[in-house]
């Protein structure tokens, strides 16, 4: 699940790793963006979706494919439900390992960057890397409207990034952002590495399913059911998943 369409970037990585599983995706575009809501609101919205997954689809694991919802709700929800709940975290650690004395931009929503979870992750690194927080809420809106490489997107990126450059690396701390990665790369420089947590979440999901002997034994390609609280977004979801 995600606040909207961004989690499709995670679903793509998961399908690559486990193509035989059946997937249900729910984007909450009617309530997006989550990044400007209170942690309690985000927790309640996320809990409602998890309830729906369990009671309507009898799922065996849940991926909160949203950095904001992970930060605000994942720990609490894991205490309430007896099934694997995988969250998304900004890939600060691999970036800091690769650039221990570097200048690293962390792009995310305001709620993710302001959360104690993010601060704790940075502190735990014990790295000398300089982590520069860059809230980028408008990027979520652009992706939700299918604007991935427009002049508006590039102008916005220049506006929030130009005074931070040059940097050694960029971390995408929101699952919407991989869909505008080409535009980000153009602004920060083609040689600058960009990190996101999608692959790590996919591997964690597989690991947790293996631990409970929950992987499918099917050999056929699995199914994908796309759902959204704003049904008008389904066509764009299909397009982004195929991108």
C-alpha positions as CSV (number, residue, x, y, z in Angstrom):
1,X,0.0,0.0,0.0
2,X,1.0,3.6,-0.4
3,X,-0.5,7.1,0.0
4,X,-0.9,7.0,-3.8
5,X,1.1,5.8,-6.8
6,X,4.6,5.9,-5.5
7,X,4.5,2.4,-4.0
8,X,4.3,1.0,-7.5
9,X,8.1,1.6,-7.8
10,X,8.4,-0.9,-4.9
11,X,5.9,-3.3,-6.3
12,X,8.0,-3.5,-9.5
13,X,11.1,-4.5,-7.5
14,X,9.1,-7.1,-5.6
15,X,7.6,-8.6,-8.7
16,X,11.1,-8.9,-10.2
17,X,12.3,-10.8,-7.2
18,X,9.1,-12.9,-6.7
19,X,7.2,-13.1,-10.0
20,X,5.0,-16.1,-9.0
21,X,3.3,-14.4,-6.0
22,X,-0.1,-12.8,-6.3
23,X,-0.2,-9.1,-5.3
24,X,-2.9,-6.6,-4.2
25,X,-1.9,-2.9,-4.4
26,X,-3.9,-0.1,-2.8
27,X,-3.1,3.5,-3.5
28,X,-4.8,6.0,-1.2
29,X,-4.8,8.9,-3.7
30,X,-8.0,10.3,-2.4
31,X,-6.1,11.1,0.9
32,X,-2.7,11.9,-0.6
33,X,-0.3,13.3,0.2
34,X,0.4,11.7,3.6
35,X,3.5,13.9,4.1
36,X,1.5,16.9,5.2
37,X,-0.8,15.0,7.6
38,X,-0.2,14.4,11.3
39,X,1.4,11.1,12.4
40,X,-1.9,10.1,14.0
41,X,-3.8,10.7,10.8
42,X,-1.3,8.7,8.8
43,X,-1.4,5.8,11.3
44,X,-5.2,5.7,11.1
45,X,-5.3,5.8,7.3
46,X,-2.7,3.1,7.1
47,X,-4.5,0.9,9.7
48,X,-7.7,1.2,7.7
49,X,-5.9,-0.2,4.6
50,X,-4.3,-3.0,6.5
51,X,-7.7,-4.0,7.9
52,X,-9.0,-4.1,4.4
53,X,-6.1,-6.2,3.2
54,X,-6.6,-8.7,5.9
55,X,-10.4,-9.0,5.9
56,X,-11.0,-8.7,2.1
57,X,-7.9,-10.4,0.7
58,X,-6.6,-12.6,3.5
59,X,-3.0,-11.5,2.7
60,X,0.1,-13.3,4.2
61,X,2.3,-10.2,4.4
62,X,2.0,-6.4,4.0
63,X,4.4,-3.9,2.5
64,X,3.9,-0.3,3.6
65,X,5.4,1.1,0.4
66,X,5.4,4.6,1.7
67,X,8.3,6.2,3.7
68,X,5.9,8.6,5.5
69,X,3.5,5.8,6.6
70,X,6.5,3.6,7.7
71,X,7.9,6.5,9.8
72,X,4.5,7.3,11.4
73,X,2.8,3.9,11.7
74,X,4.9,0.8,11.1
75,X,6.3,0.1,14.6
76,X,2.8,0.5,16.1
77,X,1.1,-1.7,13.5
78,X,3.6,-4.5,13.9
79,X,2.6,-4.7,17.6
80,X,-1.1,-5.0,16.6
81,X,-1.0,-7.5,13.8
82,X,0.5,-11.0,13.6
83,X,1.9,-11.1,10.1
84,X,5.0,-9.6,8.4
85,X,4.7,-5.9,7.9
86,X,7.6,-4.5,5.9
87,X,8.3,-0.8,5.8
88,X,10.3,1.6,3.6
89,X,13.2,3.6,4.9
90,X,15.5,6.1,3.1
91,X,18.6,4.3,1.9
92,X,20.9,6.5,4.0
93,X,23.0,3.7,5.2
94,X,24.4,2.4,1.9
95,X,24.9,6.0,0.7
96,X,26.9,6.9,3.9
97,X,28.9,3.7,3.6
98,X,29.9,4.5,0.0
99,X,30.6,8.2,0.9
100,X,31.6,8.3,4.6
101,X,32.9,11.9,4.3
102,X,30.6,13.0,1.5
103,X,27.8,15.4,1.1
104,X,24.5,13.5,0.7
105,X,21.1,14.9,-0.1
106,X,18.1,13.1,1.5
107,X,14.9,13.9,-0.4
108,X,11.6,13.0,1.3
109,X,8.3,14.4,2.7
110,X,8.4,16.8,5.6
111,X,6.9,14.1,7.9
112,X,9.6,11.6,7.1
113,X,12.5,14.0,7.5
114,X,11.1,15.4,10.8
115,X,10.4,12.0,12.3
116,X,12.5,10.5,15.1
117,X,13.0,7.4,13.0
118,X,15.0,9.3,10.4
119,X,17.0,11.1,13.0
120,X,17.8,7.8,14.8
121,X,18.9,6.2,11.6
122,X,21.3,9.1,10.8
123,X,22.7,9.0,14.4
124,X,23.2,5.3,14.4
125,X,25.4,5.6,11.3
126,X,28.1,7.3,13.3
127,X,29.2,8.6,9.9
128,X,31.0,11.8,9.1
129,X,28.9,12.3,6.0
130,X,26.9,15.5,5.8
131,X,23.2,14.7,5.4
132,X,21.2,17.5,3.8
133,X,17.5,17.2,4.3
134,X,15.4,18.4,1.3
135,X,11.6,18.2,1.7
136,X,10.1,17.8,-1.7
137,X,6.3,17.5,-1.2
138,X,5.4,18.9,-4.7
139,X,7.1,15.9,-6.3
140,X,4.5,13.6,-4.9
141,X,1.8,15.8,-6.5
142,X,3.5,15.8,-9.9
143,X,3.7,11.9,-9.9
144,X,0.1,11.7,-8.8
145,X,-0.8,13.7,-11.9
146,X,1.5,11.7,-14.2
147,X,4.0,14.5,-14.6
148,X,7.3,12.7,-14.6
149,X,9.7,14.7,-16.8
150,X,7.9,18.0,-17.4
151,X,9.3,21.5,-17.4
152,X,7.4,22.1,-14.1
153,X,9.1,19.1,-12.5
154,X,12.6,20.3,-13.6
155,X,12.0,23.9,-12.5
156,X,10.8,22.7,-9.1
157,X,13.9,20.4,-8.8
158,X,16.2,23.3,-9.7
159,X,14.4,25.5,-7.1
160,X,14.9,23.0,-4.2
161,X,18.3,21.5,-5.2
162,X,20.5,24.1,-7.0
163,X,21.8,25.8,-3.8
164,X,22.8,22.4,-2.3
165,X,24.9,21.3,-5.3
166,X,27.4,19.9,-5.9
167,X,26.9,16.7,-3.8
168,X,28.3,13.2,-3.7
169,X,25.0,11.2,-3.6
170,X,21.2,11.6,-3.5
171,X,18.9,9.4,-1.4
172,X,15.3,9.1,-2.5
173,X,13.3,8.9,0.7
174,X,9.8,8.7,-0.9
175,X,8.5,5.9,-3.1
176,X,7.1,8.4,-5.6
177,X,10.5,9.8,-6.4
178,X,12.0,7.0,-8.5
179,X,9.4,7.9,-11.1
180,X,11.1,11.3,-11.5
181,X,14.6,9.9,-11.1
182,X,15.6,10.8,-14.7
183,X,14.7,14.5,-14.0
184,X,16.6,14.4,-10.6
185,X,19.6,12.9,-12.3
186,X,19.6,15.6,-14.9
187,X,19.6,18.3,-12.2
188,X,22.2,16.8,-9.9
189,X,24.5,15.5,-12.6
190,X,24.6,12.3,-14.6
191,X,27.6,10.9,-12.6
192,X,25.9,11.3,-9.1
193,X,24.6,8.0,-7.7
194,X,21.0,7.9,-6.6
195,X,19.9,5.5,-3.8
196,X,16.4,4.3,-3.0
197,X,15.1,1.7,-0.6
198,X,12.8,-0.3,-2.9
199,X,15.2,-3.2,-3.6
200,X,16.0,-3.5,0.2
201,X,12.3,-3.7,1.0
202,X,11.7,-6.4,-1.7
203,X,14.6,-8.5,-0.3
204,X,13.3,-8.0,3.3
205,X,9.8,-9.2,2.2
206,X,11.3,-12.3,0.6
207,X,13.4,-13.0,3.7
208,X,10.4,-12.7,6.0
209,X,8.2,-14.9,3.8
210,X,10.9,-17.6,3.8
211,X,11.1,-17.4,7.6
212,X,7.4,-18.3,7.9
213,X,7.5,-20.8,5.0
214,X,5.2,-18.4,3.2
215,X,6.6,-18.3,-0.3
216,X,4.3,-19.7,-3.1
217,X,5.1,-23.0,-4.7
218,X,3.3,-21.9,-7.9
219,X,5.4,-21.8,-11.1
220,X,3.0,-19.6,-13.1
221,X,3.3,-15.8,-13.3
222,X,1.4,-14.3,-10.4
223,X,-1.5,-11.8,-10.6
224,X,-1.6,-8.1,-9.7
225,X,-4.7,-6.4,-8.6
226,X,-4.5,-2.6,-8.7
227,X,-6.9,-0.6,-6.5
228,X,-7.2,3.0,-5.5
229,X,-9.4,5.2,-3.2
230,X,-9.7,7.4,-6.3
231,X,-10.7,5.0,-9.1
232,X,-9.8,7.6,-11.8
233,X,-6.1,6.9,-11.0
234,X,-6.2,3.2,-12.1
235,X,-5.2,4.0,-15.7
236,X,-2.2,6.0,-14.6
237,X,-1.3,3.2,-12.2
238,X,-1.3,0.7,-15.0
239,X,0.9,3.0,-17.0
240,X,3.4,3.5,-14.2
241,X,3.6,-0.2,-13.4
242,X,4.4,-0.9,-17.0
243,X,7.0,1.9,-17.2
